[in-house]
């Protein structure tokens, strides 16, 4: 049996490579000589920059920038060269990710993407002519307003005074956005963004109402956030002529997708469509007997462009079975069956705190994969026994035909 492990990361716990390594260890514990391959998949979230840089033999650039709660943090992005093209890889999770927001400070009205803009400026200083930005695992919901400020956009009130956006609700004070100070160098680079294509900025399915509660927002804060982003969308349209309110991907990473569209001229892409250009997986899946994938939580959102179901859709073209492991099984998880996942299982072995579950995740992933392979072996043995019995009944002998 040849098994390929293609997981995404477990948000705020393990990146994709760490999950894949634990999976591989579980397979080897089951059978030391089993044929396996681990292929960590990235969806633009945690580990995105490091993974692409590793694949492309590039360089990781370390930079001190503004973190999501306005404190300086050590962040990073990558640079690699292909022919005449010098490409920067920026991972928003490494500068404004949820993992960087302390639990007690999880108020999406107060967090910022300012550091994303600082990384873009630093990449421009290093003479890149292409930028890839991964949107995922964000801890912000400012619509990319902080990033825009860092790049030079100025929010103005009715008296044409500058407004510092230190809370998303500060956007309500602005009546226009001055973009004249945005760097001309943005016109000389192409910017591609890997994002969740189905996330939009505004409305009932907008970023505030769908993801605000996940980032710590109360019901009252969700209403304030939604109103502020509605106003922000109107400001963008009036100031730039760009309509981002319901643009595909505009709600990615708390609306960073909208800010990238409006202020950098970026092109947004369904994240798997962009990332698969850098990680070739189809031929590997086609040659496997079993695919094991996974993510931190499987629920009704997983079929909407997340790694497990994107992997499963490829596998179904080759009739390869897919099993997913996960930390939690959420509402609507059964929808994943129709998306190509044949079975899913939680790694959680007994009731524990989140902190404890995170610490035990590598071990539990390892043990879950071992258990899955043992169960498959039981199924194979049962099938062999049934075939043997049918032969005996048909031919009166157990000798090979």
Secondary structure, 3 states (H helix, E strand, C coil): CEEEECCCCECCCECHHHHHHHHHHHHHHHCCCCEEEECCCCCCCCCHHHHHHHHCCCEEEEEEEECCCCCEEEEEEEEEEECCEEEEEEECHHHHEHHHCCHHHCCCCCCCCHHHHHHHHHHHHCCCCEEEEECCCECCCCCCHHHHHHHCCEEECCCCCEECCCCHHHHHHCCEEECCCCCHHHHHCEEEEEECCCCECCCCCEHHHHHCHHHCCCHHHHHHHHHHHHHHHHHHHHHHCCCCCCCCCCCHHHHHHHHHHHHHCCEEEEHHHHHCCCCCCHHHHHCCCEEEEEEEEECCCCCCCCHHHHHHHHHHHCCCEEEEEEEEECCCCCHHHHCCCCEEEECCCCCCCHHHHHHHHHHHHHHHHHHHHHHHHHHHHHHHHHHHHHHHHHHCCCCCC
